[in-house]
Amino acid sequence: MTRPVHPIEAESYRRLRAAADLSALPPLSRAVAERIIHASADLDYADDLVLDEDALAAGLDALRGGAPIVVDGRMVAAGITSRAVSCGLDHPRVAEVAAADDTTRSAAGMRLAAEHAGPGAVYVVGVVPTALFALPPSTPRPRWSSACRSASSTPSRRSRRCATAGCRR
């Protein structure tokens, strides 16, 4: 699906590319890195992201094949404009399940939405890592996610970002 690019967006990406050289990255990794940097306005991601081209290709194939999209939060859902998404926070039982399981509403919602989405869904986790780790055990573990953040041991870095699910940094 191609959409017209507004001149302001084109200029924004031109400036991003002038400030951060991502040309050494393979195509899908470069595209994802650019979107993350553009959305966050954080150039540090250029040095910190860990991306897996094969996992990104598998995700793209799944999306092109019509796989359902399950998101952890409404802000993530708002950012996906080309397709319908399922947001677990909108499930009528999310508060009840979160309280019963002593977990976050995002984790409970992700679990409830995953039950309805079935196998082959694409999971998008924004800023609530508990949602990623709440996926049902029968769900294949994603190889790529942008949910993991933690402090870096390098003083010059504000933070270390890891785009690999299961990262314990």
Secondary structure, DSSP 8 states (H G I E B T S, - for coil): ------HHHHHHHHHHHHHS--TTS-HHHHHHHHHHHHHHT-TTHHHH----HHHHHHHHHHHHTT--EEESSHHHHHH--SS--EEGGGSTTHHHHHHHHTS-HHHHHHHHHHHHH-TT-EEE--S-HHHHHTS-TTS---S--S-EEE--SSTT-S-EEE-STT---
